[in-house]
Amino acid sequence: MNYRPEIDGLRAMAILPVVFFHLGWPLFNGGYIGVDIFFVISGYLISTLIIKEIDSKKFSILKFYERRIRRIFPALFLVTVVTMLIGWFLMLPSDFKALSQSVFSVSIFSSNIFFWLTNPYFSPPADLQPLLHTWSLSVEEQFYLLYPALVLLCLRLGFIFFLVCLSTIFFSSFLSQYLVIFEQASWQFYLIISRAWELIFGVLIAILLYKAKPNFSNTLKEIGSIIGFSILFSSFLIFDENTHHPSIWTFLPVFGTGLIIVFCTKETALYKILSLKPIVSIGLISYSLYLWHFPIISFTKYSQLQELSFYQSIFIFICSLVISYISWRFFEKKFRDFKIIPTKVIFIFATVGSIFLASIGLVGHFNNGFDNRLSSEQSKLLNIKSLKKFNEQLRTGICFLEDGQSVDGFNKNCSSGEILLWGDSHAAALFEGLNKISAVSQFTSSGCPAIFNIVLADNRNCGKLNNEIFSKIKSNKYEYIILHANWIRHGYGNYEIYLKNTLKKIGNNWKEANIIIIGSTPQWFNSLPKYIVLNDLSINEIAKNGGYVKTDLDKLLVADKLIKKIVQELNMENIKFYPVLDRYCKDSKCLGIDPNSANNLLFWDYGHLTGRGSSIYVGEVLK
């Protein structure tokens, strides 16, 4: 097919916002939609090639897979192996085990499924999982496995039938993420079921341009390309982490990409921009840049146990560009050259490479990340958190609802006390401490603060669930109502309005109750136990010095400031704000270990209180 430099320019337009988003640059909160642009481009390019080869009777599924292997596997294998090597030296065993599991999933083209199924409480934070970004490659690989066979099968029954098949898949996939917009929807982000429509959109564009060969006027091309660019650029600025994605809104960047592919030709101003050599050059290394940038960011954060500074992010961006160019120039390009690497060799390479990755992934998994590298004290510290103990403390599945559970999931024992505890998992972690003071009625659910009508990107059922909880308990009488959550996680969009309306509604309904909003509890980057081990700290020394451990409070204090402002504006006598950080933190350090017993950590992980922690932290709440 004829080379279109503006497509490489479009790739640059896709990859740069993705990288900027992962670097945390604020103007690119919607940078993640660059992945959606790649999906459309992929659907367009492979379909154009397949249709042309079928028409000329030169199409071969084997040749198709060979091209995909040459394009995807070499750089992916290189990055994965290097990531494992670095992970061995930098990562703690539990994290290296998680990395090993992700390597195995990469080897069988299913990392999207792996990251969807990974338990959020016990996995490292998303940006500390170096291969998390490979989920999108797995989506494409799964599409490539199925699509050629679909084309051949459907075309046997005629071109119209082929279009019907594509349209059916497109609308089914699109509706799958539209119809469940108010449900738990993490699967929508990762699985091909809800992503296929983006690739199929690119396929339909390829069919339009190849079969219909539309002859648009230069004016229409100019207008169409400008509109497409405007839609994409606006999406990068408007979308953020709380935008429902994928959803009906995702059609905007997908459609914008389609407009550029269709209308951006040599006659347009946008073509002249996208085909500039520096922009095309970035597009050419876009695949390598996508692969390399995320592990570099992830390992930098992991090693320093904090977010990137602005200057660090600039340095990482430059390093990513240099490494990506070297990878593309001296590795990726060599494998794409049929003369340098023959067909037989490339298939052997793919087979052996996949087996090798699967093997090292399994070895890392079954050896528990090689936990024999730790001292007995470090091992004990890192193994403080177990799924059983954690679930018992939260009362998971009983008074702490997991994803997908309805309000009917609450046990009758959840409403047996005069203290109402309401919020997310951070609130649930307070139960043990509060229950030592008085009987507690607990209504908590995963990733869901006690805020009416709120719709969160990762928990679209939250507002609805809280409305149902309120209907269930509004006639009950409580002496105290405790509201708590991971406030920094939920503070997006119309959060302030929703929280203010919620407090007003609760305050008016329970006028005789003492309503207490517990502010943010301390949080550590990754987790407190890991922070202590990675910094080679002694828990006994920490306990002797009062149990305080260094952490970053900036975001927590901002969240608390907003809540305090809302409470002051409401000026309701029965609503109080309890500033945890003021009482248990000083000089950028917070109470993390029981000063009376070094064996008692006060936090399971990055911020969930242990039973002992909840007893200490809520000890003065009701006084």
N, C-alpha and C positions, 0 to 999 in steps of 0.2 A: 504494500500500500504506500501511497505517496506520503513522504514525511511532512508533518505539520509542526513547524517550530513553535507556533503559538500554543500547541497542546503542552509542550514542555514548559512554556511560560505559565500556563494554567497550573501545571504541577507545582511550579515554584510558588504560585499564589496559594496553593493548598498547603504545602509543607511548612512554609515560614510561619503562618499563624499557629499551626500545630505546635511547632517548637517554641514559639513565644508564649503560648498558653501554658505549656509544661514548665517553662522557666518562671512563670508567675507574673508576667508583665501585664499590668492592669488594663491596658487598652485592648487586650486580646482575650477577654474572658470567653468569647465565642470561638476561639481558635480551633477548638476540637472539631468543628464542622469541616475542617480540611479533609478529614477522613471520608466524609460523605462525598466531597468533590472527587477524591480518588476512586471511590466506588463507581461513580458515573463515568469517569474517564476509562476505567477498566472495562466496564460493560460495553462502552462505545468502541474501544480499540480492538478487543478480541472479537467482537461480533462483525466489525467491518472486515477483518481478516478472514474469519470463517466463511462469511457469506461470499466474499470474492473467490475463495478457494473452492467452495462448493459449486459456484457458477462455472468455474473453469475446470471442474472435475479434478482438482488437485488436492482436495482436502483429505487429510489423514489424521485420525485421532491421535495416533502415536506421535506424529510430528507436532501436533498441537501441544501435547503434554511435554514433549521435549523442549519446546520453546518456553513453556511456563517454568519448567525445571531450571533452565538456563537463566531465566529472569529472576526467579525467587530464591532458589535453594542456596547457591554459593555464598552470597552475602549473609543470608539468614543463618547458615551453618557457622560461618566465621564469627558473627556477632554472638551467637549462642555459646560457642566454645570459649571465647574470650570472657564472656559474662560469667560462665561457670568457674573459670580460673581465678578471676578477680573475686568472685563470691567466696571461694575457698579461703582466701586470705583475709577478707574483710568481714564476712558475715558470721553471726552466731549460728550454732547448729540448727536451731529451730527454723531460722530464716533460710539457711542453706538447704534445709530439707524442703521448704516451700519452693525455693528456686529449682531444686532438682525435680520436683513434681511438675513445675511449669515447663522445664526442659523436655520432660517426657511427653507432655501434652503438645509441645511444639513439634516433636518428631512424628506425631500421628495426626497432625493438622487439626487439633481440637483444643487449642489454648483458649479459644472463646468460651467453650463449654466448661473448661477447667476453672476459669476465673469467674464464671457465672455461679458455679457450684461451691466455690470456696467460701468457707464460713467467715463472715466479716469480723467476728469477735476474736478469732484466733489467728488470722492471717496478718502479715505485716500491713501497714497502711498502703493504700494504692500506689503512691508515688515512691514507695520503698520496695516495690516488686519489679526488678529490672526488666522483666520480659512481659509485663502487663500489656504493652502496646502491640504485642504480636497477635492479640485477639482479632484485629482487623485483617491480618494476613490469613488467619484460619478461615474467616468468613469468605475471603476471596478464593482460597484454595478449595473450600467446599463447593463454591459456585463453579469453579473450573472443572471439578470432578464430574459434576452433574450436567452442566450446560451443553457440551458437545453432543452427548448422547441424546439429550432432549431435542436439539436442533435436527439431528438426523432422523429421529423417530417421527417428529411432527411434520417435517418436510415431505416425508413419504406419503403423507395424507393430504398434501397440498399446502401452498403458501398461506392461503386463508386460514387453514386449520392451525398453522404455525403461529399466526398472529393472534388467533383466539387463545391458544395455549399461553402465549406470552402475556396477553391482557389479563387472563384469569390469574396467573401467578402474580402479576403486578398488583392487581386490586386485592387479592387475598392477602398478600404480604402487607400491603399498605393498611388495609383495614385491621389487620391483626394488632397493630400498635395504636390504631385510632379507637377501636372498640373497647380497649381496656385502659383507657387513659386515666381512669380514676382508681386503678387497682395497683397492687405491688407489681412493679414492672422491670426489675433488674434484668430479666431474661430478654426483654425487648432490646436492650442496649447491645447485648453480646451475640445473640443467636441469628443465624441466617434467615430464620422464619420471618423476622421483622426487618431484615436488612436487604432481602433479595430485590425488593421493588426498586431500590436505588440503582442496583446493577442493571436490572431490567430496563429502567428508564434510559440508561446509556445504550442498551441494546436497541430499543425502539428508535433512538436518534440515529443509530447506525443504519437501520433499515430505511428510515426516512431519507437520509442523505444518499444512500447507495441506490435504492430502488426508485424513489420518486425523483431524485436529482432536481430539487427545486431551484428555480432561477430567480432569486430575490433581487430586487433593485438595490443599488448601492446605498440609497437612503434608508431602506428598511434594514439592511445589514448594519448600518451605523447605529440606528436606533435600537435594534435588537441586542447588539453587543454591549451598548452602553447600559441598557436596562439590566442585562445579565450581570455585568460588572457591579452595578449599583446595588443589586439585590445581594450579591455575595459580600461586598464590602460592608453593607449595612448589617448583614447577619453576623459578621465577625464582631461588630461593635455592640449589637443589641442582645445576642444570645449570651447566656452566662451559665454557671453551674446549676442554677435552679430552673432553667428553661426545660420544659418537658421535651426529652429527646431520647430516641426518635419519637416523633409524633407528627401531627398534621403540620406543625410549624417547620419540620425538617424539609417539607416539600419546597420551601422557599430557596434554600441554597442549592438543592438538587435541581430545581427548575432554572435557577440562575446559571448554574453550570451548563445545563442543556442549551440555554440561549447563546452562551459564548461559543460552544462547540458548533452550533448551527450557523450563527451569523458572523462570527469573527473570522473574516477572510482578509486577503491581502489589501483590499480596498478600504479597510476600516482603520481608524486611529488606534483602537485597542490592539489590533494585530501588530502594528508598528511598535507598540509598547511591550507586548508580551513576547515578541520575537527579538527583542534586544539581546545581544550576546550575554551580558551578565545575568539576565533573568533566565534565559534558556539554559545557561550553565548550571544554575541552581536547580532547574527542573531536571536536568540530566542526572544529577546526583541525589535527587529527591528520595529515591528508595533507600539508598545508603544512609542518607541523613535521617530518614525516619527510623531506621534500625538503630543507629548509633546514639542519637541524642538522648534517648530516654534512659538507657543504662548509665550513661555518664552522669546525668542529673540525679538518678536514683542513688548511685554509689557515693556521689559527693554529699548528698543529704545524709545518707546512712553513716558515713564515716565521721561527719562533724556533728551529727545529732541535732541539727537545726535547719531551718529554711535557708535558702540561698540569699545572699546579699545581692544588691543590684550589680555590683562590680564582678562578683563571682558569676552571675548569670551571663554577663557579657563575655567573660573569659571562656565559659563553657560553650557558648554559642560559637565563638571563633574556633575553639578546639574541635567542636562537632563538625564544622565545615571542613577543616583541614583533614581530619580523620576520614570523613565521608568521601572527600575527593580522592585520597590515597586508596581507599577501599574500592571505589568505583573504577579508578584509572588502572590499578594494577591487579585487581582481583575480579571484580564484577565483569568488566569488559572482556577479560580473557576467556571467561567461561561462556560468554555469549557468542564468541567467535567459533563457528563450525569448523574452521580450518585448524585452529589450535587444539580444540577439545572435540574429538569425534563423537558421533552419536552413541556408540557403544560405551565409551568412557563416561559420558555424562550420566547414563542410566546406572552404571556401576557406582559412580560417585554418589548419586542420589540414594541408591539402596544402602550402600555401606554407611553413608553419612547418617541416614535416618536410624539405622540399627545402632550406630555408635551413640547418637544422642539419646536414644531410648535407653540404652544400656547404662550410660553414666547417670541418667535421670533416675533409673530404678535403683542403682547402687547407692546414690545419695539418699533416696527415700528409705530404703530398707536398713540403712545404717544410721537412721535418725540424724542425718546431717553430720555424721561423725562426731557425736556428742562426747566421745572419749577425749576430745581436745580440751574439755573444761575441767577445772578443779572441782572437788566435791562441793565446796562452798558456792561456787558459781552455778553448778548444776542444780543445787538445791534452790538457789535464789530464782533461777529461770523457770524452774518447774513448779513454782508456787501456784500458778494458775492451771487448774484442770477444768475441763468442760463440766464434769459432774459437780464439783464444788461451786463453780460459778453459777450454773443453772439452779442449784439448790438455793443459793443466796438470793438470786433474782426471783425465784419461784416461777421459773420458766414453764410456759404452757398452762399455768394455773392462774397466777395473778400478773404475770408478765407475758403478754401475747407475742408470739413470733410472727414473722411475715406471713400474711395470708389468713391469719385467724380473725374471726369476727368477734363482736362484743359478747356473743354467746359463749365464747371460750373461757370467760372468767368463771372461776369456781365460786360456789356459795360462800366459801371461807374468806373470799377477798373483801367482803363487806361486813366485817364483824367488829370493827373498832371505831372509836371516836376521833381518831386521827385519819384523815383522808390523804393518801399519798398518790399523786397523779403526775405522770410524765413519761419519759423514755427509759432506756436501760440505766442511765445515770441516776434517775429517780429510784428505780427498782433497787439499785445498790444501797440505798439509804434504809431499806426496810429493817434490816437486822438491828441497826442502831436505834431507830425509832421504836421498834417493837419492845425494846428493853425498858422504854419509858412508859408506854401504854399500848393497848391493842390498836392495830393499824388496819384500815381498809385500803387495800392496794389495787389501783387501776393503772397499770403501766403497759406500754407496748413498744416494740422495737422501732427505733428511729422516729418516734412520734411525741413531740412535746405537747403539753396540755394547752393547745391553742385551737379554738373553734374555726372551722371552715378553711383552714390553711391547706394548701395542696403543695406538697414537696416533690421535688424531682425524683427522689429515691423512695418516696412513700406517698403515693398519690391518694391513698385511702385515709390518711391521717386525720384530716379535718372532719371527714364523715364519721370516722370512728369516735372521735372526741364528742361529737354531737350525740352519738348513740349512748356513750358513757354518761353524758350529762342527763339524758332522758331517763336513764336507768337509776341514777342516784340522786336526782334533784330534790326528791322529797325526804331524803335521809337527813338526819341531824348530825353535825360534827362539831367538836370543840375546836379542832385545828384542821386546816386544809393546807397541805404542803405541796407546792408546785416546784418542780425542779427538772432540768434537762441539760443536755450539752448545748448550751445557748449559742456558742460560736458556730455550731454546725447549721443552725436553722435560721440565722439572721439575714435572709435575703428577701428580695421582692417586697411584698406588702406585709412583711413580718410585724413591723411596729404597729400598724393599724389593727391587724388581727389580734395581737397580744393585748393591746389596750382594750379592745372590745370584749375579749375573753375575760380579762380581769374585772371589767365593769359588770359583766353578766354574772360571774361567780360571786362578786361582792354583793350584788343586789339580791341574789338568790339565797345566800347564806349570811345574812346581816349580823347574826349573833356569833358567827364563827370567827376565829382568828386566822386570817389568810396570810400565809407566809411564802414569799417567793425566795427560794434559796438561790443565791447567785452562783456563778461558775465555781466549780471546784478545780484545784490545780490540775494541769496536764503536762505531760512530758512527751517530747518528740519520740515517736515509736512506742516506748513503754518505760516505766520507772525501773523495773528489774534490768532491762537491757541497757538502760542509761548507766546504771551502776556498774554493770559488768564491763561494758565497752570502755568506760572511763577508768576501769581498774580501781574502783573505789571500795573501801571496806565498810560494810554495814555496821560493824561494831564502832568504828571511828565516827560514822555519821550519827549513830545513836548517842555517843558520848558528847557530841557537839549539838545536841538538842533535836536531832532527827530531821534537820532541814536539808533539802537537796535543791540545787540550782535548776531553774527552769525559766522559760520565757512567758511573761504574763501579759504582754501587750494586747493581744487579741482578746484575751479573757477580760481584761479591764475595760476594753471598748464595749464588749457585750454587756457587762455589768452596768456601765455608765448609761446605756440606753434603757435598760430595765429600770434603773433607779429614776431616770427622767420620767418614764411612763407612770411609775407609782406616784411620783410627786405631782404630776399633772392631774392624775385622777383624784388625789387628795381625799381618799376614802379612809375613814378611821380604822376599818377592820382589815386593811391590806397593808402589810409591811414587807420591806425588802431586807433580807439577811445577807450581808456581804461577807461571804466565807473568806475571800482572799485577804480582806483587811485583818482578819483574826488569826489566820494560820500561815501567812506569808510575810516575809520581811527581807529587804535587800535582794530581791530577785531570787529568793529561796523560799520553798514551801515545805511544810511538814509532810514528809514522805515515809518516815520510819518511826515507829513507836519509841520514844526516847527511853522508856522504861523496859523495853525488850527489843533487842535488835532483830530477833526472829520474826517480829510482827511488822510486815510491810503494810502500809495503809492503802496501797493501790495494787490492783491486780495487773494492770497494764498501763496504757497511756493516761487513763483518767477515771476508771471505774473503781470506786472505793471497795476495799475488802470489808469483811464483817467488823474487824477491829477498827478499820478506818472510819466506817460509818458511825460507830459508837463515839469516836473522838470528835468527828467533824459535826455531828448533829447534837452533841452533848449540851450545847447552850442554846439551841434553836428555840426551844419551848420555854426558856426561862424569861 
